[in-house]
Amino acid sequence: MFKVKVLNQAVLEEVLEMPMVIEAIEQVYTLKEQNQTALFPMVFHEFNPGVADMDIKSGHLKGADIFGLKLVSWFGENKDKNLPLLIGTTMIFDSKTGAPQAILNADHITGMRTGAAGAIGAKYLAKKDSKTMLMVGTGHIAQFEIAATLIAVPSIEKVLIHDPMSVERSKDYAGSIKEKLLKNFNVDKEVTFEAVENFEQAVGVSDVIITATPSRQAMIQKDWVKPGTHLSCVGADMEGKQEIDEKLFADAIVVVDDIGQAVNVGETETAFKAGIISEDKIYSEIGAVILGDKKGRTSDEDITIFDSTGIALQDLMTSKIALELADKKGLGTVIDL
Ligand SMILES: NC(=O)c1ccc[n+]([C@@H]2O[C@H](COP(=O)([O-])OP(=O)(O)OC[C@H]3O[C@@H](n4cnc5c(N)ncnc54)[C@H](O)[C@@H]3O)[C@@H](O)[C@H]2O)c1
């Protein structure tokens, strides 16, 4: 009855390139600002608390004529079953007819859109000529953040790498990331990669800091951060997660992807609950800065924060462009639903 395209991980890795995803995510933010989108309430269910849960994030991209959802399940015991702990699936539908259009593996799309999001924060809010970037976290998301930021902020010359759990992992990562960036993203820049020995010092010399860890307490203290620094906080995507000192929110220019999500589940949550920032003190959502309706940074002394909580609209738009590219290349499998 319905011809539905199925795109697996391999097809998505083949068709999606970071520059086009950055452009797509910027478009999502601007459509959101222009009221061309809707986010639906999130669903979260614990099958067995701390052992197995799932969430569904969904929304409508009116400007792109699609709606849809991403379902992510987390099953901790999968590690004994040789299966990934996190499994994500995206479904998109035509918003003119309600007909299903596609089912996609969500893993690579999540990496690409999350990397693009952190980088867009840096592109619009960091100082011009930012030279040093600090990546906090060396997990799955980190390489997407580094690739996207090197593309979106071409003035970066040095990337400092910090794994809060292990200096050895920081060193291994710093030694291998150049090759991964070339192989996975075709990014080949004259950039040096250095493992961090002293975290406080590394924070103090960085122009752009991107955090992508599941930390539940501040790792970066306010008095370590020099004037002019930009921080894109990516790791905090559910209640209780926190990566940077909530006191930073008192004076920084705080820009978010979605105000509701930021105060409930984002990096802003802790500062919000502590009364350090209120919704009306959040400078704006990022779409307003991209559109030029809001200035963003006002001087080289401002500290800027982009709270990138991650919204379903990013997955939907990235899925849409992946579908178009796969169609052009004759990739993917069509099923009759
Ligand atoms: N905002 C978004 O759109 C979005 C999208 C995807 C993932 N995330 C979040 O980003 C974070 C990182 O995801 P990932 O897939 O790279 O994870 P991962 O498990 O692959 O890597 C996590 C990294 O953080 C470090 N780490 C682990 N526990 C820590 C702790 N308690 N304190 C400090 N560091 C710790 C690890 O050593 C590793 O370097 C997670 O919180 C994830 O939920 C956010």
The ligand as an SDF file (V2000), in Angstrom:
LIG
                    3D

 44 48  0  0  0  0  0  0  0  0999 V2000
   22.5460   16.9620   23.1240 N   0  0  0  0  0  0  0  0  0  0  0  0
   22.4270   16.0430   22.2020 C   0  0  0  0  0  0  0  0  0  0  0  0
   21.8380   16.2710   21.1460 O   0  0  0  0  0  0  0  0  0  0  0  0
   23.0530   14.6970   22.4110 C   0  0  0  0  0  0  0  0  0  0  0  0
   23.0840   13.7500   21.3860 C   0  0  0  0  0  0  0  0  0  0  0  0
   23.7370   12.5330   21.6090 C   0  0  0  0  0  0  0  0  0  0  0  0
   24.3330   12.2840   22.8290 C   0  0  0  0  0  0  0  0  0  0  0  0
   24.2500   13.2200   23.8210 N   0  0  0  0  0  0  0  0  0  0  0  0
   24.8560   13.0140   25.1330 C   0  0  0  0  0  0  0  0  0  0  0  0
   26.2470   13.2750   24.9980 O   0  0  0  0  0  0  0  0  0  0  0  0
   26.9520   12.5500   26.0180 C   0  0  0  0  0  0  0  0  0  0  0  0
   28.1060   11.7650   25.3930 C   0  0  0  0  0  0  0  0  0  0  0  0
   27.5930   10.7970   24.4990 O   0  0  0  0  0  0  0  0  0  0  0  0
   28.5550    9.6950   23.8610 P   0  0  0  0  0  0  0  0  0  0  0  0
   27.6690    8.8550   23.0110 O   0  0  0  0  0  0  0  0  0  0  0  0
   29.7620   10.3270   23.2720 O   0  0  0  0  0  0  0  0  0  0  0  0
   28.9570    8.8680   25.1710 O   0  0  0  0  0  0  0  0  0  0  0  0
   30.1320    7.8100   25.3580 P   0  0  0  0  0  0  0  0  0  0  0  0
   29.7150    6.9290   26.4470 O   0  0  0  0  0  0  0  0  0  0  0  0
   30.5050    7.2240   24.0560 O   0  0  0  0  0  0  0  0  0  0  0  0
   31.3760    8.7250   25.8530 O   0  0  0  0  0  0  0  0  0  0  0  0
   31.3150    9.4460   27.0500 C   0  0  0  0  0  0  0  0  0  0  0  0
   32.5870   10.2030   27.3290 C   0  0  0  0  0  0  0  0  0  0  0  0
   32.4600   10.8180   28.6180 O   0  0  0  0  0  0  0  0  0  0  0  0
   33.3560   10.2320   29.5650 C   0  0  0  0  0  0  0  0  0  0  0  0
   32.6000    9.9760   30.7960 N   0  0  0  0  0  0  0  0  0  0  0  0
   31.8770    8.8730   31.1280 C   0  0  0  0  0  0  0  0  0  0  0  0
   31.3100    9.0390   32.3500 N   0  0  0  0  0  0  0  0  0  0  0  0
   31.6760   10.2650   32.7800 C   0  0  0  0  0  0  0  0  0  0  0  0
   31.4060   11.0120   33.9570 C   0  0  0  0  0  0  0  0  0  0  0  0
   30.6350   10.5370   34.9200 N   0  0  0  0  0  0  0  0  0  0  0  0
   31.9750   12.2430   34.0810 N   0  0  0  0  0  0  0  0  0  0  0  0
   32.7450   12.7460   33.0930 C   0  0  0  0  0  0  0  0  0  0  0  0
   33.0320   12.0850   31.9520 N   0  0  0  0  0  0  0  0  0  0  0  0
   32.4970   10.8660   31.7930 C   0  0  0  0  0  0  0  0  0  0  0  0
   33.8390    8.9460   28.9260 C   0  0  0  0  0  0  0  0  0  0  0  0
   35.1210    8.6210   29.4160 O   0  0  0  0  0  0  0  0  0  0  0  0
   33.8370    9.3370   27.4470 C   0  0  0  0  0  0  0  0  0  0  0  0
   34.9590   10.1210   27.1400 O   0  0  0  0  0  0  0  0  0  0  0  0
   25.9010   11.6780   26.6970 C   0  0  0  0  0  0  0  0  0  0  0  0
   25.4500   12.3220   27.8650 O   0  0  0  0  0  0  0  0  0  0  0  0
   24.7820   11.5970   25.6760 C   0  0  0  0  0  0  0  0  0  0  0  0
   23.5350   11.3240   26.2610 O   0  0  0  0  0  0  0  0  0  0  0  0
   23.6410   14.4180   23.6300 C   0  0  0  0  0  0  0  0  0  0  0  0
  1  2  1  0
  2  3  2  0
  2  4  1  0
  4  5  1  0
  4 44  2  0
  5  6  2  0
  6  7  1  0
  7  8  2  0
  8  9  1  0
  8 44  1  0
  9 10  1  0
  9 42  1  0
 10 11  1  0
 11 12  1  0
 11 40  1  0
 12 13  1  0
 13 14  1  0
 14 15  2  0
 14 16  1  0
 14 17  1  0
 17 18  1  0
 18 19  2  0
 18 20  1  0
 18 21  1  0
 21 22  1  0
 22 23  1  0
 23 24  1  0
 23 38  1  0
 24 25  1  0
 25 26  1  0
 25 36  1  0
 26 27  1  0
 26 35  1  0
 27 28  2  0
 28 29  1  0
 29 30  1  0
 29 35  2  0
 30 31  1  0
 30 32  2  0
 32 33  1  0
 33 34  2  0
 34 35  1  0
 36 37  1  0
 36 38  1  0
 38 39  1  0
 40 41  1  0
 40 42  1  0
 42 43  1  0
M  CHG  2   8   1  16  -1
M  END
$$$$
